[in-house]
Amino acid sequence: MKRGLPHVGIALVALLSIAIAGLAQRGRFGGNGGFGGRGNGGFGGGFGGIQGPPDDEAVMPARDAEFHFIRLEYTDLPQFHRGFGYASRMGSGSGWWIVDWPAADNHFTTGVQRLTRIDVGDPRHFRLTDPRLFDYPWIYATQTGWWDLSDAETARLREYLLRGGYLVVDDFWSTDPYQWEVFRQTMDRVLPGRPITDIADSDSVMHVLYDIQDKDKTWIPGSRHLRRGPDGTVQVVQPAGTEPAWRAIDDDRGYMVVAVNYNTDIGDAWEFADVPYYPAAMTMLAYRYGINYIVYSMTH
């Protein structure tokens, strides 16, 4: 795998604010009750029978480009298998890998196109054993506290990372004590002996395009963490006992090859970028993290 240097424009926070506001203007509040937008009682949403807003983000036409959002498909651990259900307002299916698909992928891809000069193509998804894997420098996996990678998949992921690939994992939580151990043990099979460490404030991934500071290492809520207060305002309810952590795994040269978003949910912030009830500040932060990861992966 060879990493190319993207032609990245100056993407200011003000421009990001305008872009997110433009997305939000296309959404609208649902019915009475809470928030979520994935149907009545669907995973990650459905408080009080919400009727979620339609997702009218234009799907990017299929074309080969410098960057594609690649979502990793995987098999669930049998004891944690997620059955068929809503993935987002635009999709449904079984398995934890599909959560927030395709809305999060589409929204974030559009944001990358608007806010940078990276040549962006349509989002895609496939398994680690797919021969196309090595054509892409960046892959994303959600709910990795419940994945069940085979020996062939762990070997392929090891090869991918050691050849310059970059993995972002997201939306797994300390509220379930098994999730961190499942992820940690899996990554120890993938990269034996490589520690998982907190990302330092000085790390270049935090400053490669957007300047992310210590105060920005904050919890980004899922839609399931939003409630409508008695006065009609949105209230964000953080799960008890959770502390957001931004962690990483480096290769032997000291380059970050895995970004770990723990006890936080940037995927939902991307998915709900177009609805007014999701906190705009959290969506902007999620875009800044995601774009920094992309630029880092393509320039280091």
Contacts in CASP RR format, 6 or more apart in sequence:
PFRMAT RR
TARGET T0000
AUTHOR 0000-0000-0000
METHOD contacts of the structure
MODEL  1
MKRGLPHVGIALVALLSIAIAGLAQRGRFGGNGGFGGRGNGGFGGGFGGI
QGPPDDEAVMPARDAEFHFIRLEYTDLPQFHRGFGYASRMGSGSGWWIVD
WPAADNHFTTGVQRLTRIDVGDPRHFRLTDPRLFDYPWIYATQTGWWDLS
DAETARLREYLLRGGYLVVDDFWSTDPYQWEVFRQTMDRVLPGRPITDIA
DSDSVMHVLYDIQDKDKTWIPGSRHLRRGPDGTVQVVQPAGTEPAWRAID
DDRGYMVVAVNYNTDIGDAWEFADVPYYPAAMTMLAYRYGINYIVYSMTH
1 134 0 8 1.000
1 137 0 8 1.000
1 160 0 8 1.000
1 163 0 8 1.000
1 164 0 8 1.000
1 165 0 8 1.000
3 137 0 8 1.000
3 164 0 8 1.000
3 165 0 8 1.000
3 297 0 8 1.000
3 298 0 8 1.000
3 299 0 8 1.000
3 300 0 8 1.000
4 66 0 8 1.000
4 137 0 8 1.000
4 298 0 8 1.000
4 299 0 8 1.000
5 298 0 8 1.000
5 299 0 8 1.000
6 66 0 8 1.000
6 67 0 8 1.000
6 116 0 8 1.000
6 117 0 8 1.000
6 118 0 8 1.000
6 119 0 8 1.000
6 295 0 8 1.000
6 298 0 8 1.000
6 299 0 8 1.000
7 117 0 8 1.000
7 118 0 8 1.000
7 119 0 8 1.000
8 116 0 8 1.000
8 117 0 8 1.000
8 118 0 8 1.000
8 209 0 8 1.000
8 295 0 8 1.000
9 116 0 8 1.000
9 117 0 8 1.000
11 115 0 8 1.000
11 116 0 8 1.000
11 209 0 8 1.000
11 210 0 8 1.000
11 291 0 8 1.000
13 210 0 8 1.000
13 284 0 8 1.000
13 288 0 8 1.000
15 115 0 8 1.000
16 115 0 8 1.000
16 284 0 8 1.000
16 287 0 8 1.000
16 288 0 8 1.000
17 280 0 8 1.000
17 284 0 8 1.000
19 111 0 8 1.000
19 114 0 8 1.000
19 115 0 8 1.000
20 273 0 8 1.000
20 280 0 8 1.000
20 283 0 8 1.000
20 284 0 8 1.000
20 287 0 8 1.000
21 280 0 8 1.000
23 57 0 8 1.000
23 107 0 8 1.000
23 273 0 8 1.000
23 274 0 8 1.000
24 273 0 8 1.000
24 274 0 8 1.000
24 275 0 8 1.000
24 276 0 8 1.000
24 278 0 8 1.000
24 280 0 8 1.000
25 276 0 8 1.000
26 56 0 8 1.000
26 57 0 8 1.000
26 274 0 8 1.000
27 53 0 8 1.000
27 54 0 8 1.000
27 274 0 8 1.000
27 275 0 8 1.000
27 276 0 8 1.000
28 53 0 8 1.000
28 275 0 8 1.000
28 276 0 8 1.000
29 53 0 8 1.000
29 276 0 8 1.000
29 277 0 8 1.000
30 37 0 8 1.000
30 50 0 8 1.000
30 51 0 8 1.000
30 52 0 8 1.000
30 53 0 8 1.000
31 49 0 8 1.000
31 50 0 8 1.000
31 51 0 8 1.000
31 52 0 8 1.000
32 48 0 8 1.000
32 49 0 8 1.000
33 47 0 8 1.000
33 48 0 8 1.000
33 49 0 8 1.000
33 50 0 8 1.000
33 228 0 8 1.000
34 46 0 8 1.000
34 47 0 8 1.000
34 48 0 8 1.000
34 49 0 8 1.000
34 50 0 8 1.000
34 226 0 8 1.000
34 227 0 8 1.000
34 228 0 8 1.000
35 45 0 8 1.000
35 46 0 8 1.000
35 47 0 8 1.000
35 50 0 8 1.000
35 223 0 8 1.000
35 226 0 8 1.000
35 227 0 8 1.000
35 228 0 8 1.000
35 234 0 8 1.000
35 277 0 8 1.000
35 278 0 8 1.000
36 44 0 8 1.000
36 45 0 8 1.000
36 46 0 8 1.000
36 47 0 8 1.000
36 50 0 8 1.000
36 52 0 8 1.000
36 223 0 8 1.000
36 224 0 8 1.000
36 226 0 8 1.000
36 272 0 8 1.000
37 45 0 8 1.000
37 46 0 8 1.000
37 50 0 8 1.000
37 51 0 8 1.000
37 52 0 8 1.000
37 53 0 8 1.000
37 89 0 8 1.000
37 223 0 8 1.000
37 275 0 8 1.000
38 44 0 8 1.000
38 45 0 8 1.000
38 46 0 8 1.000
38 52 0 8 1.000
38 86 0 8 1.000
38 87 0 8 1.000
38 88 0 8 1.000
38 89 0 8 1.000
38 223 0 8 1.000
39 45 0 8 1.000
39 46 0 8 1.000
39 49 0 8 1.000
39 50 0 8 1.000
39 51 0 8 1.000
39 52 0 8 1.000
39 86 0 8 1.000
40 46 0 8 1.000
40 48 0 8 1.000
40 49 0 8 1.000
40 50 0 8 1.000
41 47 0 8 1.000
41 49 0 8 1.000
42 85 0 8 1.000
42 86 0 8 1.000
43 82 0 8 1.000
43 85 0 8 1.000
43 86 0 8 1.000
43 99 0 8 1.000
44 222 0 8 1.000
44 223 0 8 1.000
44 224 0 8 1.000
44 268 0 8 1.000
45 223 0 8 1.000
45 224 0 8 1.000
47 224 0 8 1.000
47 227 0 8 1.000
47 228 0 8 1.000
52 89 0 8 1.000
52 275 0 8 1.000
53 89 0 8 1.000
53 274 0 8 1.000
53 275 0 8 1.000
54 89 0 8 1.000
55 88 0 8 1.000
55 89 0 8 1.000
55 90 0 8 1.000
55 103 0 8 1.000
55 106 0 8 1.000
55 274 0 8 1.000
56 274 0 8 1.000
57 103 0 8 1.000
57 106 0 8 1.000
57 107 0 8 1.000
57 110 0 8 1.000
57 274 0 8 1.000
58 110 0 8 1.000
59 102 0 8 1.000
59 106 0 8 1.000
59 122 0 8 1.000
60 106 0 8 1.000
60 109 0 8 1.000
60 110 0 8 1.000
60 113 0 8 1.000
60 120 0 8 1.000
60 121 0 8 1.000
60 122 0 8 1.000
60 123 0 8 1.000
61 122 0 8 1.000
62 122 0 8 1.000
63 121 0 8 1.000
63 122 0 8 1.000
64 121 0 8 1.000
65 119 0 8 1.000
65 120 0 8 1.000
65 121 0 8 1.000
65 122 0 8 1.000
66 118 0 8 1.000
66 119 0 8 1.000
66 120 0 8 1.000
66 298 0 8 1.000
67 112 0 8 1.000
67 118 0 8 1.000
67 119 0 8 1.000
67 120 0 8 1.000
67 121 0 8 1.000
67 137 0 8 1.000
67 138 0 8 1.000
67 294 0 8 1.000
67 298 0 8 1.000
68 109 0 8 1.000
68 120 0 8 1.000
68 121 0 8 1.000
68 122 0 8 1.000
68 123 0 8 1.000
68 124 0 8 1.000
68 136 0 8 1.000
69 105 0 8 1.000
69 108 0 8 1.000
69 109 0 8 1.000
69 112 0 8 1.000
69 123 0 8 1.000
69 124 0 8 1.000
69 138 0 8 1.000
69 140 0 8 1.000
70 123 0 8 1.000
70 124 0 8 1.000
70 125 0 8 1.000
70 126 0 8 1.000
70 136 0 8 1.000
70 138 0 8 1.000
70 139 0 8 1.000
70 140 0 8 1.000
71 97 0 8 1.000
71 101 0 8 1.000
71 105 0 8 1.000
71 123 0 8 1.000
71 124 0 8 1.000
71 125 0 8 1.000
71 139 0 8 1.000
71 140 0 8 1.000
71 141 0 8 1.000
71 142 0 8 1.000
72 97 0 8 1.000
72 125 0 8 1.000
72 126 0 8 1.000
72 127 0 8 1.000
72 128 0 8 1.000
72 139 0 8 1.000
72 140 0 8 1.000
72 141 0 8 1.000
72 167 0 8 1.000
73 97 0 8 1.000
73 98 0 8 1.000
73 125 0 8 1.000
73 126 0 8 1.000
73 127 0 8 1.000
74 96 0 8 1.000
74 97 0 8 1.000
74 127 0 8 1.000
74 128 0 8 1.000
74 141 0 8 1.000
74 147 0 8 1.000
74 148 0 8 1.000
74 149 0 8 1.000
74 153 0 8 1.000
75 147 0 8 1.000
75 148 0 8 1.000
75 150 0 8 1.000
76 82 0 8 1.000
76 95 0 8 1.000
76 96 0 8 1.000
76 97 0 8 1.000
76 146 0 8 1.000
76 147 0 8 1.000
76 148 0 8 1.000
77 146 0 8 1.000
77 147 0 8 1.000
77 148 0 8 1.000
77 182 0 8 1.000
78 148 0 8 1.000
80 96 0 8 1.000
80 145 0 8 1.000
80 146 0 8 1.000
80 178 0 8 1.000
81 94 0 8 1.000
81 95 0 8 1.000
82 94 0 8 1.000
82 95 0 8 1.000
82 96 0 8 1.000
82 99 0 8 1.000
82 143 0 8 1.000
82 146 0 8 1.000
83 93 0 8 1.000
83 94 0 8 1.000
83 95 0 8 1.000
84 92 0 8 1.000
84 93 0 8 1.000
84 94 0 8 1.000
85 92 0 8 1.000
85 93 0 8 1.000
85 94 0 8 1.000
86 92 0 8 1.000
87 93 0 8 1.000
87 98 0 8 1.000
87 99 0 8 1.000
87 100 0 8 1.000
87 101 0 8 1.000
87 102 0 8 1.000
88 100 0 8 1.000
88 101 0 8 1.000
88 102 0 8 1.000
88 103 0 8 1.000
88 104 0 8 1.000
88 271 0 8 1.000
89 103 0 8 1.000
90 102 0 8 1.000
90 103 0 8 1.000
90 106 0 8 1.000
91 101 0 8 1.000
91 102 0 8 1.000
91 103 0 8 1.000
96 142 0 8 1.000
96 143 0 8 1.000
96 146 0 8 1.000
96 147 0 8 1.000
97 125 0 8 1.000
97 141 0 8 1.000
97 142 0 8 1.000
97 143 0 8 1.000
97 147 0 8 1.000
99 142 0 8 1.000
99 143 0 8 1.000
99 171 0 8 1.000
100 142 0 8 1.000
100 171 0 8 1.000
100 267 0 8 1.000
100 268 0 8 1.000
100 270 0 8 1.000
100 271 0 8 1.000
101 125 0 8 1.000
102 123 0 8 1.000
103 270 0 8 1.000
103 271 0 8 1.000
104 267 0 8 1.000
104 268 0 8 1.000
104 270 0 8 1.000
104 271 0 8 1.000
105 123 0 8 1.000
105 125 0 8 1.000
105 140 0 8 1.000
105 270 0 8 1.000
106 123 0 8 1.000
107 270 0 8 1.000
107 271 0 8 1.000
107 273 0 8 1.000
107 274 0 8 1.000
108 267 0 8 1.000
108 270 0 8 1.000
108 273 0 8 1.000
108 287 0 8 1.000
108 290 0 8 1.000
109 120 0 8 1.000
109 121 0 8 1.000
109 122 0 8 1.000
109 123 0 8 1.000
111 287 0 8 1.000
112 118 0 8 1.000
112 120 0 8 1.000
112 291 0 8 1.000
112 294 0 8 1.000
113 120 0 8 1.000
113 121 0 8 1.000
115 287 0 8 1.000
115 291 0 8 1.000
116 209 0 8 1.000
116 291 0 8 1.000
116 295 0 8 1.000
118 294 0 8 1.000
118 295 0 8 1.000
118 298 0 8 1.000
124 136 0 8 1.000
126 132 0 8 1.000
126 133 0 8 1.000
127 153 0 8 1.000
128 149 0 8 1.000
128 153 0 8 1.000
128 156 0 8 1.000
128 157 0 8 1.000
128 160 0 8 1.000
129 152 0 8 1.000
129 153 0 8 1.000
129 156 0 8 1.000
133 139 0 8 1.000
133 156 0 8 1.000
133 160 0 8 1.000
134 160 0 8 1.000
134 163 0 8 1.000
137 164 0 8 1.000
137 165 0 8 1.000
137 166 0 8 1.000
137 297 0 8 1.000
137 298 0 8 1.000
138 165 0 8 1.000
138 166 0 8 1.000
138 168 0 8 1.000
138 293 0 8 1.000
138 294 0 8 1.000
138 297 0 8 1.000
138 298 0 8 1.000
139 160 0 8 1.000
139 165 0 8 1.000
139 166 0 8 1.000
139 167 0 8 1.000
139 168 0 8 1.000
140 167 0 8 1.000
140 168 0 8 1.000
140 169 0 8 1.000
140 170 0 8 1.000
141 147 0 8 1.000
141 167 0 8 1.000
141 168 0 8 1.000
141 169 0 8 1.000
141 170 0 8 1.000
142 169 0 8 1.000
142 170 0 8 1.000
142 171 0 8 1.000
142 172 0 8 1.000
142 267 0 8 1.000
143 171 0 8 1.000
143 172 0 8 1.000
144 169 0 8 1.000
144 170 0 8 1.000
144 172 0 8 1.000
144 182 0 8 1.000
144 183 0 8 1.000
144 186 0 8 1.000
145 172 0 8 1.000
145 176 0 8 1.000
145 178 0 8 1.000
145 179 0 8 1.000
145 180 0 8 1.000
145 182 0 8 1.000
145 183 0 8 1.000
146 172 0 8 1.000
146 179 0 8 1.000
146 182 0 8 1.000
147 182 0 8 1.000
147 183 0 8 1.000
147 186 0 8 1.000
149 157 0 8 1.000
149 186 0 8 1.000
149 189 0 8 1.000
149 190 0 8 1.000
154 186 0 8 1.000
154 189 0 8 1.000
154 190 0 8 1.000
157 167 0 8 1.000
157 190 0 8 1.000
158 190 0 8 1.000
158 191 0 8 1.000
160 167 0 8 1.000
161 167 0 8 1.000
161 190 0 8 1.000
161 191 0 8 1.000
161 251 0 8 1.000
161 257 0 8 1.000
161 258 0 8 1.000
162 251 0 8 1.000
162 257 0 8 1.000
164 251 0 8 1.000
164 255 0 8 1.000
164 257 0 8 1.000
165 257 0 8 1.000
165 297 0 8 1.000
166 256 0 8 1.000
166 257 0 8 1.000
166 258 0 8 1.000
166 259 0 8 1.000
166 293 0 8 1.000
166 296 0 8 1.000
166 297 0 8 1.000
167 257 0 8 1.000
167 258 0 8 1.000
167 259 0 8 1.000
168 258 0 8 1.000
168 259 0 8 1.000
168 261 0 8 1.000
168 290 0 8 1.000
168 293 0 8 1.000
169 183 0 8 1.000
169 258 0 8 1.000
169 259 0 8 1.000
169 260 0 8 1.000
169 261 0 8 1.000
170 261 0 8 1.000
170 264 0 8 1.000
170 265 0 8 1.000
170 266 0 8 1.000
170 267 0 8 1.000
171 222 0 8 1.000
171 261 0 8 1.000
171 264 0 8 1.000
171 265 0 8 1.000
171 266 0 8 1.000
171 267 0 8 1.000
171 268 0 8 1.000
172 179 0 8 1.000
172 180 0 8 1.000
172 183 0 8 1.000
172 262 0 8 1.000
173 179 0 8 1.000
173 239 0 8 1.000
173 242 0 8 1.000
173 262 0 8 1.000
173 263 0 8 1.000
174 180 0 8 1.000
174 241 0 8 1.000
174 242 0 8 1.000
174 243 0 8 1.000
174 262 0 8 1.000
174 263 0 8 1.000
175 239 0 8 1.000
175 240 0 8 1.000
175 241 0 8 1.000
175 242 0 8 1.000
180 262 0 8 1.000
183 260 0 8 1.000
184 196 0 8 1.000
187 194 0 8 1.000
187 196 0 8 1.000
187 249 0 8 1.000
187 258 0 8 1.000
191 249 0 8 1.000
191 251 0 8 1.000
191 257 0 8 1.000
191 258 0 8 1.000
194 249 0 8 1.000
194 250 0 8 1.000
194 251 0 8 1.000
195 249 0 8 1.000
196 247 0 8 1.000
196 248 0 8 1.000
196 249 0 8 1.000
196 258 0 8 1.000
196 260 0 8 1.000
197 247 0 8 1.000
197 248 0 8 1.000
197 249 0 8 1.000
197 250 0 8 1.000
198 245 0 8 1.000
198 246 0 8 1.000
198 247 0 8 1.000
198 248 0 8 1.000
199 205 0 8 1.000
199 206 0 8 1.000
199 246 0 8 1.000
199 247 0 8 1.000
199 248 0 8 1.000
199 256 0 8 1.000
199 259 0 8 1.000
200 206 0 8 1.000
201 213 0 8 1.000
201 214 0 8 1.000
203 248 0 8 1.000
203 256 0 8 1.000
204 296 0 8 1.000
204 300 0 8 1.000
205 248 0 8 1.000
205 256 0 8 1.000
205 259 0 8 1.000
205 292 0 8 1.000
205 293 0 8 1.000
205 296 0 8 1.000
206 212 0 8 1.000
206 213 0 8 1.000
206 292 0 8 1.000
207 292 0 8 1.000
208 292 0 8 1.000
208 295 0 8 1.000
208 296 0 8 1.000
208 299 0 8 1.000
209 291 0 8 1.000
209 292 0 8 1.000
209 295 0 8 1.000
210 288 0 8 1.000
210 291 0 8 1.000
210 292 0 8 1.000
212 288 0 8 1.000
212 289 0 8 1.000
212 292 0 8 1.000
216 285 0 8 1.000
216 288 0 8 1.000
217 244 0 8 1.000
217 246 0 8 1.000
218 244 0 8 1.000
218 285 0 8 1.000
219 238 0 8 1.000
219 242 0 8 1.000
219 243 0 8 1.000
219 244 0 8 1.000
219 263 0 8 1.000
219 264 0 8 1.000
220 244 0 8 1.000
220 261 0 8 1.000
220 264 0 8 1.000
220 265 0 8 1.000
220 266 0 8 1.000
220 268 0 8 1.000
220 269 0 8 1.000
220 282 0 8 1.000
220 285 0 8 1.000
220 286 0 8 1.000
221 236 0 8 1.000
221 237 0 8 1.000
221 238 0 8 1.000
221 265 0 8 1.000
221 268 0 8 1.000
221 269 0 8 1.000
221 279 0 8 1.000
221 282 0 8 1.000
222 265 0 8 1.000
222 267 0 8 1.000
222 268 0 8 1.000
222 269 0 8 1.000
223 268 0 8 1.000
223 271 0 8 1.000
223 272 0 8 1.000
223 278 0 8 1.000
224 268 0 8 1.000
225 236 0 8 1.000
225 237 0 8 1.000
225 238 0 8 1.000
225 239 0 8 1.000
225 265 0 8 1.000
226 234 0 8 1.000
226 235 0 8 1.000
226 236 0 8 1.000
226 237 0 8 1.000
226 277 0 8 1.000
226 278 0 8 1.000
227 234 0 8 1.000
227 235 0 8 1.000
227 236 0 8 1.000
227 237 0 8 1.000
228 234 0 8 1.000
228 235 0 8 1.000
228 277 0 8 1.000
229 235 0 8 1.000
234 277 0 8 1.000
234 279 0 8 1.000
236 279 0 8 1.000
242 263 0 8 1.000
243 263 0 8 1.000
244 262 0 8 1.000
244 263 0 8 1.000
244 264 0 8 1.000
245 260 0 8 1.000
245 262 0 8 1.000
245 263 0 8 1.000
245 264 0 8 1.000
246 259 0 8 1.000
246 260 0 8 1.000
246 261 0 8 1.000
246 262 0 8 1.000
246 264 0 8 1.000
246 289 0 8 1.000
247 259 0 8 1.000
247 260 0 8 1.000
247 262 0 8 1.000
248 256 0 8 1.000
248 258 0 8 1.000
248 259 0 8 1.000
248 260 0 8 1.000
249 256 0 8 1.000
249 257 0 8 1.000
249 258 0 8 1.000
249 260 0 8 1.000
250 256 0 8 1.000
250 257 0 8 1.000
251 257 0 8 1.000
255 300 0 8 1.000
256 296 0 8 1.000
256 300 0 8 1.000
259 293 0 8 1.000
261 289 0 8 1.000
266 286 0 8 1.000
266 289 0 8 1.000
266 290 0 8 1.000
267 286 0 8 1.000
268 278 0 8 1.000
269 278 0 8 1.000
269 282 0 8 1.000
269 283 0 8 1.000
269 285 0 8 1.000
269 286 0 8 1.000
269 287 0 8 1.000
270 283 0 8 1.000
270 286 0 8 1.000
270 287 0 8 1.000
272 278 0 8 1.000
272 283 0 8 1.000
273 283 0 8 1.000
273 287 0 8 1.000
END
